Amino acid sequence: MPGPNDLDPSSSPRALLGAELRHAREKAGLSQEELGQRLFVSGSFIGQLEAATRRMQPEYARLLDEVLGTGDFFQRNCGAAAKSRYPEHFAEAAEAEAVATAIRHYAPMLIPGLLQTPAYARAVNRAYDPTAPEKTIDEWVEGRMVRTRLLDDPTTPLLWVVLDEAALRRVTGGREVMAEALDHVAGLAHRGRIIVQVLPFSAGAHKGMDGSLKLMDFEDAPPLVYFEGPSTGRLEDDPATVAQLKFTFELLTASALSPEKSLALIEALAQDYAYEEHP
């Protein structure tokens, strides 16, 4: 059977690839579980491919073409769907983030990318690579600002962030940059666009001391968790792992200041930075 036409690169290749997979699977009369069995993966993994929350790898594209009789359609198009403006270790997480209905993020060391201002993002990226050409830094900052457009929608996704107090007190890019960055976070909270809590130093030891975590929920796919380290990152969909880390996030919110007290602290620190006081 001849395969479908190539995907339009001007649209969202990954979402279209997922839609084509669903169409081909249903046309073949297979459930997600049945197709997964033929690829030696879970049915939920097939669902994630269809919902565009997971990236299609070349080895799966080849098997899908064989099982579904789509010629070489998925092999030809999985490369286009894999192209990203983000680093390889983060690309899949960024693409999943873009279709999530809810994101819960604990950030121990810095203000998360979705909440960053251009000046703060520039300072962070310059710190990541002090010798990078200015053009490269510009591209990285632009990529991060593209991500922040998720918050242009007034309600979706739900974004709940727990910021460690260290992220607020680490002077990143200078005091003026920090004042602007914290004002921006406070503004999003005032508009009801995000829920933000601060985990204070006074909370002492806590369950999230190993590092950051990001939990993502989706309308038509199982939840994912993203772990990140220096120039590394991975997505995990194991239900037991996701459940354990949801509990971790719940404990962090319980140890954090209330949203009202958190907002008051963020605004006070923004004022301190703006008026050159030591926060």
Secondary structure, 3 states (H helix, E strand, C coil): CCCCCCCCCCCCHHHHHHHHHHHHHHHCCCCHHHHHHHHCCCHHHHHHHHCCCCCCCHHHHHHHHHHHCCCCHHHHHHHHHHCCCCCHHHHHHHHHHCCCCEEEEEECCCCCHHHCCHHHHHHHHHHHCCCCCHHHHHHHHHHHHHHHHHHHCCCCCEEEEEEEHHHHHCCCCCHHHHHHHHHHHHHHHHCCCCEEEEECHHHCCCCCCCCCEEEEECCCCCCEEEEEECCEEEEECCHHHHHHHHHHHHHHHHHCCCHHHHHHHHHHHHHHHHCCCCC
